[in-house]
Amino acid sequence: MPGRSRGCGAAVCPPAAASEGPTGDPVAGDDHRDTSGARGTPLPAAAAPPAPTGGRLKAGGGPSAAANGRCRGPAAPPHPGSAEPGPDPRREDMEPPVQPRAEELSELYRELSQHPGLSTACLGPDLTTQYGGKYCSLYTEWSQRDLARAENIKFCRQYLIFHDGASIVYSGPAGTCSEIKEELLSRESPSGMLKAVLRKVPGKEKEKEKQFLEVWDQNRKVKSIDLTALDKHGSVYDDDQFGCLAWSHSETHLLYVAEKKRPKAESFFQSKAPELGTSDEDIGHPKKEDASIKGEQFVYHEDWGETLSTRSVPVLCVLDIEGNSISVLEGIPEHLSPGQAFWSPEDTGVVFVGWWHDPFRLGLRHCTNRRSALFYVDLTGGRCELLSEDTRAVWSPRLSPDGCRIVYLENNVLGPHQQCSQLRMYDWYTKHTSTVLEAVPRQAWGAFPGIYCGALPGMCWAADSRRILLDTAQRSQQDVFVVDTATGTTTSLTADSPQGSWSVLTIDRDLLVARFSTPSCPPMLKVAVLPAAGHEAQTQWICLQDAPPVPGISWGIRTLQPPPEQEHPQYGGLDFDAILMRPSEGPAGQKPPLVVMPHGGPHSVFTAGWMLYPAALCRVGFAVLLVNYRGSLGFGQDSVASLPGNVGTQDVHDVQLCVERVLQEEMLDASRVALVGGSHGGFLACHLIGQFPDTYHACVVRNPVVNIASMVATTDIPDWCLTETGLPYKPDALPDPAQWTEMLHKSPIRYVDQVRAPVLLMLGEDDRRVPPKQGLEYYRALKARGVPTRLLWYPGNNHALAGVEAEADGFMNMALWLLKHLQC
């Protein structure tokens, strides 16, 4: 069945609304190098914020390669691809290439990577003008790569929004941007009159870094508490998995999560320093030393895996702002790790998510299938009460403005790391739990696609305490929906808006703030007023911060149906999508080379949002094919359930089918096709160059899964290895010989003898998810078979390879590798 094209190659952003003021983005990221283009990645390969309009890349002073719709080749002779490495395995195995185009490539990357990504938005309280009109401030936080400093910087920008309660009358920026330094967390109080900030302060000389908790009013800093000096707990968590910074409703206390204070450990042979003479001051104020425990300094402490290696035993902490005192909450069962906490109605206690960590901790990042539940701990009696079922996976609780209801997301325990989630609601006063939205078996246009998101927006409730806002993947795009929690009805707020990727940033007093982007247009800031119940489809979006489209990129979404022999026996009739980006400029008849990118996960999805790597490759002159094979999110739970047990076949065949179809139907050069993928995308890329060696002529993989059998004993997610192979996972069971064989059988290392395409590997030294020994295993196998291979080793980088320096270097090496081996 021929692939159907859906969605046009929108290279132009939608015009700003008429009422807009002066003119001037969607968790875990993946192989595309941007958070706005993919959802839910248990095995993320990299994530990075958006980027700006790009210039054209020229070679040797000649015409633009992007304008010509093709890539230009290197003038220097190729370096040998199979030279033996030195004694250090982390060194590159051949001399770095000298390319005349390297400088121009770096200039293109520099330009595109400068565009900022929008991360946070907060609405201030309504104020009234002397003429009776209402207005409020909008505070936003953005992140931007600073290549000179080799770091991501954060900055804030404020806007003014004038509204009449039903529509936005005027909106525009207020002042210029300013950089945010050393802030880990910040939160406005319920009234909007105070702000709490968790700040890190570098230590002087040999002192360790300190953490301060600050309270600001509208004019000054009124409190600054040195948490490190108080020594009540370890470091405060600033991650989005456990971390929180929550004001009590009375605005007198702050709630946060920190590492439990660990007793000082010393050697069995530690000798005490001789006591010296003491002064009168020392006698009057002796320093109290914590008791040390001998022989404990080398005890292993479990942690929560990838990106959470410093998280072991979280505790809930409360700061009494007036009393300047900190207390660690008691009453939480020892088998639970608490997080995502907030104050209960009337401040009588704290509601939190508790994760079971028995018999041992598994990786938690991007894993929404870990056993957890909702709990309430009473502050007066210390009693801990279970609020949800205790056999499920629960996260992202949100309290309604009237304090009566808590909505949260729920998944099955174990199984795929990302699934189509249920939306559940707990009534605080009746103690009744109801299901607002069930998991959706199959996606159908015009109907709600299901919930596929890492978290609900921090502020998601409408002012009526009945409706909530969320964004979710809908096949290969992302849309915003309003959900009536009383009836379970859903309405799209973006159905009549431009196709792309929409994300909710916040809603307050029915003022809605969102981010929007497309593959050819970096993120922009959108605002709207949520209409009354029943009229939500009439939502009018206004562009508050525009972003010009990147020239020379066209894109569209294609839908494909697998042939009958590749249909799933239980889940028949499933289809899948791919997003095709290609240079929109160039001479007629010119066929650009094709770069194929399958996403990681595998239960993730490319949505039609801004992605730095694909956009940059497109500007260089490559067409880029982003494949959402069966098993991707946004297509229904049946699609998710179809893949476990079929990795290495179903997903591989889907990608190959898509590539063959696109080469038949589009003006592309079938003799110049390459693969780029990370994590499970790297797993697929290594499978494809082995199973279909005649199709692909170059390959770039980042932290790829190469051998599931050897990965299972070293990864932070051993359950993934068995689940995706189609085997049951039990913490107390070891795989038997047949199961080891099955894991190996489904791994790309099985096909290494057939690989001919040159392979560039990029590995993060600190990767806990797919340890770098996976890539090293593949590297050695390829080297032994004479396949041109190069390995890049990035210290200080984990699975995502998201460090600014590693990300930039990764792009340059990827682009040069593709240009060289596709003979562009």
DRENLO-267648 format. One record per residue (C-alpha): z, x, y. Coordinates in steps of 0.2 Angstrom, whole numbers, plus 2048, in hexadecimal, padded with zeros to 3 digits. Layout:
<nodes>
z,x,y
Z,X,Y;
...
</nodes>
This chain:
<nodes>
z,x,y
800,800,800;
7FB,808,811;
809,80C,81D;
80B,800,82B;
80E,806,83C;
81C,7FE,846;
821,802,858;
815,80A,864;
815,81C,86A;
820,819,879;
81F,829,883;
824,820,893;
836,81A,896;
839,808,89C;
839,805,8AE;
84A,804,8B7;
850,7F2,8BB;
84D,7EC,8CD;
860,7EB,8D1;
863,7FD,8CC;
869,80A,8D9;
862,81B,8DB;
859,821,8CC;
85C,832,8C6;
870,82B,87F;
877,827,860;
88D,836,84B;
88A,841,844;
87B,84A,846;
86D,851,83A;
85E,85C,838;
857,856,848;
863,85F,853;
86A,850,85D;
877,843,85B;
86C,835,863;
85F,834,855;
869,832,845;
878,828,83E;
885,82B,831;
883,83C,829;
88F,841,81B;
885,851,819;
880,855,82B;
875,863,82F;
877,865,841;
87B,85A,850;
878,85D,863;
876,854,873;
866,84F,87B;
85A,859,886;
84E,857,895;
83C,856,899;
832,865,893;
824,870,89B;
815,875,891;
815,885,886;
807,891,88A;
802,8A0,880;
7FB,8AF,888;
7F7,8A7,898;
7EB,89B,890;
7EB,888,88F;
7FB,87F,88A;
7FD,87E,877;
805,86E,878;
7F7,867,883;
7EB,86D,876;
7F4,863,869;
7F6,872,85E;
801,881,85B;
7FC,893,860;
7FE,8A1,855;
806,8B2,857;
7FD,8C1,85D;
808,8CD,854;
804,8D1,842;
810,8C8,836;
81F,8D1,830;
822,8D3,81D;
82A,8C4,816;
832,8CB,807;
83A,8DC,80C;
84B,8E0,803;
85B,8DC,80D;
867,8E9,811;
878,8EA,808;
880,8DD,814;
879,8CC,80D;
87B,8C4,81E;
86E,8D0,826;
85C,8C9,827;
851,8D0,81A;
843,8D5,825;
840,8DB,837;
841,8CD,844;
830,8C7,849;
828,8CD,859;
81F,8BE,860;
816,8BD,871;
81A,8AB,871;
82D,8AD,86F;
830,8AE,881;
826,89E,884;
82F,895,876;
840,89A,87D;
83B,893,88E;
836,882,886;
846,881,87D;
850,886,88C;
848,878,896;
849,86B,889;
85B,86F,884;
861,86E,896;
861,85B,896;
873,854,894;
879,849,887;
884,83A,88C;
894,838,882;
8A1,82D,88A;
8A3,81F,897;
8B2,817,89F;
8B2,809,8AB;
8BF,809,8B9;
8C8,7F9,8BF;
8BF,7EC,8CA;
8C1,7EE,8DD;
8BD,7E1,8EA;
8B3,7E5,8FA;
8B8,7DD,90B;
8AA,7D1,908;
8B0,7CB,8F7;
8A4,7D4,8EC;
8AA,7DE,8DC;
8A7,7EF,8D8;
8AE,7FC,8CC;
8AB,80F,8C8;
8A3,815,8B8;
8A9,826,8B2;
89D,82F,8A5;
89E,83F,89C;
88F,849,897;
88C,859,88D;
87F,866,890;
87A,877,887;
87D,886,892;
873,894,88A;
879,8A1,896;
88B,89E,891;
887,899,87F;
891,88A,87F;
890,877,882;
897,872,893;
89E,861,897;
89C,859,8A8;
8A0,848,8B0;
897,83D,8BC;
89C,82D,8C4;
893,81D,8C9;
897,80D,8D3;
892,7FC,8CC;
892,7ED,8D7;
892,7DC,8CD;
896,7CA,8CF;
89D,7C7,8BD;
88C,7C1,8B7;
880,7CE,8BC;
87F,7E0,8C4;
87B,7DF,8D6;
87A,7F2,8D9;
87E,802,8D0;
87C,814,8D4;
883,825,8D3;
892,82A,8DD;
892,83D,8E1;
88D,84B,8D7;
891,852,8C6;
8A0,85D,8C2;
8A4,868,8B3;
8B3,863,8A8;
8BD,872,8A2;
8C9,874,894;
8CB,861,891;
8CD,85C,87F;
8D1,84A,881;
8D3,83E,890;
8D7,82B,891;
8D9,81F,89F;
8E8,814,89F;
8E6,801,89D;
8E8,7FD,8AF;
8DC,80B,8B4;
8E9,813,8BF;
8EE,822,8B4;
8E4,82E,8AA;
8EB,839,89B;
8E3,84A,898;
8E6,856,889;
8E1,867,890;
8E0,878,887;
8E5,887,891;
8E0,899,88B;
8EF,8A4,888;
8F3,8B3,892;
8F0,8C4,88A;
8F6,8C2,878;
8FD,8B0,87A;
8F5,8A2,870;
8EB,894,878;
8F7,886,87F;
8F5,873,880;
8FB,869,88F;
8FC,856,890;
8F9,850,8A2;
8FB,840,8AB;
8F1,83D,8BB;
8F1,82E,8C7;
8E4,82B,8D4;
8EA,839,8DF;
8F1,847,8D5;
8F8,84E,8C5;
909,846,8C3;
90E,84D,8B2;
90A,85D,8A8;
912,85F,897;
911,870,88E;
90F,86A,87C;
90E,87B,875;
91F,881,87D;
928,871,877;
923,876,865;
926,864,85E;
915,865,854;
906,870,852;
8F5,86E,85B;
8F0,85C,861;
8E1,855,858;
8D2,853,864;
8C6,84D,856;
8BF,83C,854;
8C4,83B,842;
8D7,83A,844;
8D9,83D,857;
8DF,831,864;
8E7,831,875;
8EE,81F,878;
8F7,817,886;
905,80B,883;
902,7FA,88B;
910,7FD,896;
908,80E,89B;
919,817,898;
915,820,888;
906,82A,881;
902,82A,86E;
8F8,839,866;
8F5,842,855;
8FA,854,852;
8FC,860,844;
90E,85F,83C;
919,86E,841;
919,87A,833;
929,884,82F;
928,897,834;
924,8A1,824;
928,8B3,821;
928,8C0,813;
935,8C2,806;
937,8D3,80D;
938,8CF,81F;
946,8D8,827;
94F,8D2,837;
94E,8DC,847;
95E,8E4,84B;
968,8DB,858;
969,8E3,869;
975,8E1,877;
975,8CF,87F;
977,8CB,891;
982,8BD,898;
972,8B2,89A;
96E,8B4,887;
980,8B0,882;
980,8A0,88D;
96F,89A,888;
96B,8A1,876;
959,89E,870;
959,893,861;
94D,89A,854;
945,88F,847;
94A,893,835;
93D,89D,82B;
938,89A,81A;
936,8A9,80F;
926,8AC,804;
91C,89D,80C;
910,8A7,817;
902,8A7,80A;
904,895,804;
8F3,88B,804;
8F3,87C,80F;
8E5,86F,80B;
8DA,869,819;
8CE,85B,81C;
8BE,866,81A;
8AF,868,825;
8B3,869,838;
8C5,864,833;
8CB,874,82C;
8DA,875,838;
8DF,863,834;
8EC,862,825;
8FB,857,828;
8F9,84C,838;
908,844,840;
909,836,84D;
911,83C,85D;
917,832,86D;
91A,839,87E;
927,830,889;
91F,833,89A;
92E,82F,8A4;
93B,838,899;
92F,847,896;
934,846,883;
929,847,874;
92D,83F,863;
924,840,852;
923,82F,84A;
92D,82D,83A;
92A,820,82C;
918,824,828;
917,827,815;
914,839,80F;
905,835,805;
8FB,830,815;
8F3,839,823;
8F3,82E,833;
8E6,82D,841;
8DC,822,84C;
8ED,81B,852;
8F0,80E,861;
8FF,804,867;
902,7F3,860;
904,7E4,86A;
913,7E4,875;
916,7F7,871;
921,7F3,863;
919,800,858;
909,809,853;
8FA,804,849;
8F1,812,840;
8E4,816,832;
8EC,820,824;
8E2,82A,818;
8E8,82E,806;
8E8,840,803;
8EE,840,7F1;
8EA,848,7E5;
8E1,853,7F2;
8D8,852,802;
8C5,850,802;
8B9,853,810;
8BB,845,81D;
8AE,848,82A;
89F,83C,828;
8A8,835,819;
8AC,822,81C;
8B0,820,809;
8C1,828,809;
8D0,81D,803;
8D9,817,813;
8E1,808,81A;
8E8,800,82A;
8FB,802,82D;
908,7FD,83A;
918,808,83D;
926,7FF,846;
92E,80A,853;
93F,803,852;
942,803,83F;
935,80F,83A;
92E,802,82D;
91C,806,828;
912,7F6,823;
901,7F5,81B;
8F5,7EA,825;
8E5,7EB,81A;
8E0,7ED,808;
8E6,7FE,801;
8D7,801,7F5;
8C9,802,802;
8C3,80E,810;
8C8,808,821;
8C5,810,832;
8C2,80D,845;
8CF,7FF,849;
8CD,7F7,85A;
8DA,7EB,862;
8D4,7DC,86C;
8D8,7DB,87F;
8E4,7CC,87B;
8ED,7D6,86E;
8EA,7C9,860;
8DD,7D1,855;
8D8,7E1,84E;
8C6,7E4,847;
8C2,7F3,83C;
8B4,7FA,831;
8B6,7FA,81E;
8AD,802,80F;
8AF,804,7FD;
8B9,813,7F7;
8AE,822,7F0;
89C,81F,7EC;
88F,823,7FA;
898,82B,809;
88F,820,815;
88C,80D,811;
888,7FD,819;
89A,7F8,820;
8A4,7E8,821;
8AC,7E3,831;
8BD,7DC,82E;
8CA,7D4,83A;
8DD,7D4,839;
8E6,7C6,843;
8F6,7CE,84A;
900,7BE,84A;
8FA,7B4,83B;
8F9,7C5,831;
8E8,7BE,829;
8DA,7C9,826;
8C8,7C3,826;
8B7,7CA,823;
8AC,7C8,833;
89C,7D0,82C;
898,7D4,81A;
88D,7E3,814;
87A,7DE,815;
870,7E1,805;
85F,7E1,80E;
85A,7E4,81F;
84F,7D6,826;
847,7D5,838;
84F,7C8,842;
860,7C9,839;
86F,7D4,83B;
86B,7E4,831;
87D,7E9,82D;
889,7F5,834;
885,808,832;
88F,811,83E;
89C,81F,83E;
8A8,815,84A;
8A9,806,855;
8A8,809,867;
8BA,80E,86E;
8B9,7FF,879;
8AF,7F1,870;
8B7,7E1,874;
8B0,7D4,880;
8BC,7CD,88D;
8BD,7BD,883;
8C6,7C6,874;
8BA,7BE,869;
8AA,7C8,869;
8A7,7DA,866;
899,7E6,869;
892,7F3,85D;
882,7FD,85B;
87A,800,84A;
86B,807,841;
85D,7FA,83E;
851,803,833;
84A,811,83E;
851,80C,84F;
863,808,855;
868,7F8,85E;
877,7F0,867;
87E,7E0,860;
88C,7D4,865;
896,7CC,857;
8A0,7BC,859;
8AF,7C0,84E;
8B3,7AD,84C;
8A3,7A8,845;
89B,7B8,83F;
88B,7B5,849;
882,7C4,850;
876,7C6,85E;
86B,7D5,863;
86D,7DA,875;
85E,7E6,874;
851,7DC,86A;
846,7DA,879;
84A,7EB,880;
83F,7FB,87D;
83F,801,86B;
84A,811,869;
85C,815,866;
86A,80B,86F;
87D,810,86E;
88C,806,876;
897,812,880;
8A3,805,887;
8A6,7F3,88C;
8B4,7EE,898;
8B5,7DD,8A0;
8A4,7D9,899;
89C,7E7,8A2;
892,7F0,895;
88D,803,895;
880,80A,889;
875,819,885;
863,817,881;
856,824,87C;
845,826,872;
83D,835,869;
834,838,879;
841,834,886;
852,83C,888;
861,831,889;
864,826,898;
873,81C,89E;
872,808,89E;
87D,7FB,8A4;
87E,7E8,8A2;
889,7D9,8A4;
88C,7D0,893;
887,7BE,895;
892,7B0,88F;
893,7AB,87D;
883,7A4,877;
878,7AC,884;
87A,7BE,87F;
867,7C0,87C;
864,7BF,88E;
86D,7CF,892;
865,7D9,8A0;
866,7EC,89F;
865,7F7,8AE;
862,809,8AE;
86F,812,8B7;
86A,824,8B3;
858,827,8AF;
850,835,8A5;
83E,839,8A6;
834,838,896;
82E,849,88F;
81B,84A,891;
80F,84C,882;
819,843,875;
813,833,86C;
81D,82B,85E;
81D,81C,853;
826,815,844;
81D,812,833;
823,808,824;
81E,80C,812;
820,804,801;
822,80F,7F2;
815,80C,7E4;
81A,801,7D6;
81E,810,7CA;
82B,817,7D7;
834,806,7DA;
847,806,7D6;
84A,7FC,7C6;
859,7F3,7CD;
855,7F3,7E0;
842,7EF,7E0;
838,7EB,7F0;
841,7F8,7FB;
836,800,808;
83A,80E,814;
835,815,825;
82F,825,82E;
82E,82A,840;
81E,834,844;
81F,83E,854;
80F,847,85A;
808,850,869;
7FF,842,873;
7F4,84F,87C;
7E6,85A,876;
7D4,85B,873;
7CC,84C,869;
7CB,850,857;
7D8,85E,857;
7E4,85C,848;
7F6,863,84B;
800,86A,83D;
80E,85F,835;
820,863,834;
829,857,828;
83C,854,82B;
846,84A,81E;
858,846,824;
868,84B,81D;
876,841,815;
86D,83A,80B;
874,82A,812;
870,82D,824;
861,828,82F;
856,82E,83C;
855,821,84A;
848,821,858;
853,82B,864;
852,83B,86D;
852,84B,862;
851,85C,869;
849,865,85A;
83B,859,856;
837,856,869;
836,869,86B;
82B,86B,85C;
81F,85E,862;
81E,866,873;
819,876,86A;
80B,86D,862;
811,867,851;
811,855,84B;
823,851,844;
826,844,836;
838,83E,834;
83A,835,824;
847,827,820;
845,827,80D;
84D,819,802;
860,81C,803;
860,81D,816;
86C,813,821;
865,804,82A;
85B,7FC,81C;
869,7F3,813;
876,7F7,806;
869,7F6,7F8;
85F,804,7FF;
86F,80F,800;
874,80A,7EE;
863,80F,7E8;
864,821,7EA;
874,828,7E1;
86D,82D,7D0;
85C,830,7D7;
85D,83E,7E3;
850,84B,7E0;
843,83E,7DA;
844,82D,7E4;
847,836,7F5;
83B,844,7F1;
82D,838,7EC;
830,82D,7FC;
82E,83C,807;
81E,842,7FE;
817,831,7FE;
81A,830,811;
812,841,814;
802,83D,809;
800,82C,812;
802,834,823;
7F6,842,81F;
7E9,835,819;
7EB,829,828;
7EE,835,837;
7E4,843,83F;
7EF,851,838;
7EB,862,830;
7EF,860,81E;
7EE,873,81B;
7FC,876,827;
80B,86C,821;
81D,872,822;
82F,86C,81E;
83F,86D,828;
84F,866,822;
862,869,822;
86F,864,815;
868,856,80A;
858,858,815;
858,86A,80F;
85B,864,7FD;
84B,85A,7FF;
841,868,808;
845,874,7F9;
840,866,7ED;
830,863,7F5;
82A,875,7F6;
82E,876,7E4;
827,866,7DD;
818,865,7E9;
814,877,7ED;
802,874,7F2;
807,868,800;
813,874,80A;
80F,884,812;
820,889,81A;
832,883,819;
841,884,824;
852,87F,81D;
864,87F,824;
873,87E,819;
869,876,80B;
870,86F,7FB;
867,87A,7EE;
872,878,7DE;
87D,869,7DC;
885,870,7CD;
88B,880,7D6;
890,877,7E5;
89C,86A,7DD;
8AA,877,7DC;
8A8,87E,7ED;
8A5,870,7F9;
8B1,865,802;
8A8,856,7FB;
8A7,858,7E8;
8A6,845,7E6;
895,846,7EF;
88E,851,7E2;
892,845,7D4;
88F,835,7DD;
87D,83A,7E3;
879,841,7D1;
87E,82F,7CB;
88E,835,7C2;
8A0,82E,7C4;
8AC,838,7CE;
8BF,839,7CA;
8CA,846,7D2;
8D2,84B,7C1;
8C2,84C,7B7;
8B7,85B,7B5;
8A4,859,7B2;
89F,85B,7A0;
890,865,79A;
885,857,79B;
88A,853,7AD;
888,865,7B2;
876,864,7AB;
872,854,7B4;
878,85C,7C5;
86D,86B,7C2;
85F,860,7BC;
85F,857,7CD;
860,867,7D8;
851,870,7E0;
856,880,7D8;
84E,879,7C9;
83C,87B,7D1;
83E,88C,7D9;
831,894,7CD;
824,889,7D5;
828,88D,7E7;
81B,896,7F1;
81E,891,803;
827,89E,80E;
839,898,811;
845,89B,81F;
857,898,81C;
865,895,829;
877,895,823;
887,892,82C;
895,89E,826;
8A3,891,828;
89A,883,820;
8A6,879,815;
89A,86B,810;
88C,875,809;
893,887,807;
887,895,80C;
887,89B,7FA;
87B,88C,7F7;
86E,894,802;
872,8A6,7FC;
86E,89F,7EA;
85D,899,7F0;
85A,8A9,7FA;
85C,8B4,7EB;
852,8A9,7DF;
844,8A9,7EC;
845,8BC,7EF;
845,8BF,7DC;
834,8B5,7DB;
82C,8BE,7E9;
82C,8AF,7F5;
82C,8B4,807;
83E,8B0,80D;
849,8B3,81C;
85B,8AF,81E;
865,8AC,82E;
878,8AD,82D;
882,8A5,83B;
894,8AA,83C;
8A0,89E,844;
895,88F,840;
898,881,833;
88C,875,82B;
885,86E,83B;
87F,87F,842;
883,877,852;
889,886,85C;
87E,888,86C;
879,899,867;
875,895,855;
86C,885,859;
861,88E,866;
85E,89D,85A;
85A,891,84C;
84D,888,856;
844,898,85B;
844,89F,849;
83E,88F,842;
830,88D,84F;
82A,89F,84D;
82B,89D,83A;
820,88D,83A;
814,895,846;
812,8A5,83B;
811,89D,82A;
806,88E,82F;
7FA,89A,838;
7FB,891,848;
</nodes>
